[in-house]
């Protein structure tokens, strides 16, 4: 059995990763949760994972857990601050920076095959061109700043202690179990309830990557962690789409006669006209490309949200 240790499994990316990992019966998946974690995203697979209760900020207990389990692969997906409502400064720093430091430090005395550190394109800040891994970093919010620190620490610890850590700067994943305030869930929850979607700026753009493609790459990357230890890779598509493009596509896929209501909700500081990944390095090093076009992924999303809209009740969807 391959022992896998996963943080952030109650979040969007981590939950989808957990669902994929348990499909392989050779995986022994340990999921780190806090005492009051909301498990709605992984409720269907609770019996297939081993829940381990610990806060990332408890470095001593975390180290004891890692030394006891001795996982071969660690996927570090836990983060705070990416959702607009998550605006607690201290929690952002404690969870992202000190939590990551504690987890990496806990691995120094055991042998691991891979440590995949998930970061964000928000490390780059505003650019007028496709973002490259070697670009200067100019984060525009505290979340981006915290991720810059995490990436630098991960890279240096990998080099100094020989840890097989690679960092993935994820652009804009979308898919199943995503928070209801984000673009795709907001669109589809409105559409399936026959309401006009309420959106911010129509011309802001993102490099959207379907969650199935993102998860496939995250798992693939763990096989190359030793080879590319201490390096950073973009995880996107290399293409950008505007909010209006996505809204039109989602409505067309549904077959309903609805009309987006733009500028009806507040925008974000990073609603920009250019936001895309330069994927040359990732495509070359891993011989990989996304499988799903934005159109096919949107169709899959509409079907999933039509079947699972009850998951997005106030009772379940706190985060």
C-alpha positions, -999 to 999 in steps of 0.1 A, spaced: 0 0 0 12 35 -9 8 59 21 -4 93 10 -8 123 33 -32 150 21 -38 185 36 -67 207 25 -90 178 16 -120 197 29 -113 224 3 -120 225 -34 -88 211 -50 -80 189 -21 -114 173 -21 -112 165 -58 -78 151 -53 -90 129 -24 -119 116 -46 -94 106 -73 -68 91 -50 -92 67 -32 -102 52 -66 -68 35 -66 -72 7 -40 -34 6 -36 -35 40 -20 -37 44 18 -50 80 20 -45 100 52 -65 132 54 -55 160 78 -85 178 93 -91 202 121 -114 196 149 -142 216 134 -136 210 97 -167 209 75 -165 176 56 -193 181 31 -170 178 1 -156 144 12 -187 130 29 -191 103 2 -156 90 7 -151 93 45 -150 55 48 -123 53 22 -98 77 39 -81 79 73 -90 111 91 -61 126 111 -71 154 134 -44 181 138 -39 218 131 -10 227 108 0 253 134 7 226 159 42 218 147 50 193 175 19 172 170 22 174 132 58 161 133 47 132 155 20 123 131 42 124 101 69 103 118 43 77 128 26 75 94 58 78 73 40 87 41 57 83 7 38 112 -9 25 144 6 1 167 -13 -1 200 5 -34 217 -7 -44 234 25 -46 272 22 -66 301 35 -75 334 18 -83 326 -18 -120 330 -12 -131 366 -9 -148 360 24 -115 347 39 -100 380 49 -84 373 83 -48 386 80 -34 365 109 -52 333 98 -38 338 62 -2 340 76 -6 313 102 -23 288 79 -3 294 47 32 304 60 36 287 93 15 258 84 36 251 54 68 256 73 57 231 100 47 205 74 80 207 55 100 207 87 81 176 98 94 158 67 131 164 72 138 132 92 118 108 71 122 95 36 95 107 12 92 102 -26 74 134 -32 61 166 -16 38 186 -39 33 221 -27 3 238 -42 7 276 -47 -10 302 -68 -7 324 -99 -14 353 -75 24 351 -67 30 368 -100 7 398 -96 -3 419 -125 15 412 -158 8 423 -194 20 390 -208 18 352 -201 34 346 -167 66 325 -166 81 307 -137 112 329 -139 93 362 -138 97 386 -110 70 383 -83 48 412 -74 18 398 -55 -12 422 -51 -28 408 -19 -18 392 13 -27 357 0 -3 361 -29 24 374 -5 19 344 18 23 320 -11 55 337 -23 70 330 12 58 294 11 73 288 -23 107 303 -14 108 282 18 99 250 0 125 256 -27 153 264 -3 145 235 20 144 212 -10 179 224 -20 194 224 15 180 191 28 175 172 -5 137 171 0 118 161 -32 96 192 -31 81 208 -62 57 238 -62 28 241 -86 15 276 -93 -21 269 -100 -40 294 -121 -78 293 -120 -92 258 -115 -129 252 -118 -151 222 -113 -169 200 -88 -172 211 -52 -160 246 -59 -171 274 -35 -204 289 -45 -190 324 -46 -167 317 -75 -175 322 -111 -186 287 -124 -207 277 -93 -223 311 -92 -232 308 -129 -245 273 -127 -264 276 -94 -282 306 -110 -288 287 -142 -302 255 -127 -325 277 -106 -336 296 -136 -322 330 -125 -302 355 -144 -265 352 -132 -252 382 -113 -216 389 -122 -189 415 -119 -169 428 -148 -176 411 -181 -141 417 -196 -119 404 -168 -101 373 -177 -85 341 -162 -66 311 -174 -92 285 -164 -82 249 -160 -108 222 -154 -104 204 -121 -100 169 -137 -70 182 -157 -55 199 -126 -59 167 -105 -44 145 -132 -13 168 -134 -9 170 -96 -8 132 -94 15 130 -124 39 156 -109 45 135 -78 62 109 -100 88 135 -110 94 152 -76 128 138 -71 139 147 -107 126 182 -105 131 189 -68 132 226 -58 116 238 -90 83 257 -97 58 248 -125 28 266 -138 -5 247 -138 -29 263 -163 -38 259 -199 -19 288 -216 -53 303 -227 -74 329 -211 -112 335 -213 -133 364 -202 -161 363 -178 -186 372 -206 -172 343 -227 -178 318 -198 -212 332 -190 -224 329 -226 -210 294 -229 -226 282 -197 -260 296 -207 -257 281 -242 -249 247 -227 -279 249 -205 -303 257 -234 -320 283 -212 -330 319 -221 -312 338 -194 -292 370 -194 -261 378 -173 -264 409 -151 -229 424 -152 -215 448 -125 -243 436 -101 -217 422 -76 -184 438 -64 -153 431 -84 -119 420 -71 -86 437 -71 -73 411 -95 -101 414 -121 -76 422 -149 -75 422 -187 -45 398 -189 -41 367 -167 -26 336 -184 1 310 -178 31 305 -199 30 267 -200 61 259 -221 81 247 -192 54 224 -178 44 210 -212 81 202 -220 92 188 -187 62 165 -181 51 159 -217 16 167 -206 -13 188 -218 -49 193 -205 -74 169 -220 -106 190 -217 -115 220 -238 -134 248 -220 -166 238 -238 -165 202 -229 -156 210 -193 -185 234 -191 -209 207 -203 -196 184 -176 -200 211 -150 -236 218 -160 -245 182 -156 -228 179 -123 -244 210 -108 -278 200 -121 -274 167 -101 -257 181 -70 -272 215 -64 -285 203 -30 -249 201 -18 -248 239 -19 -272 245 9 -263 270 36 -260 241 60 -232 224 40 -215 251 20 -198 272 47 -165 271 28 
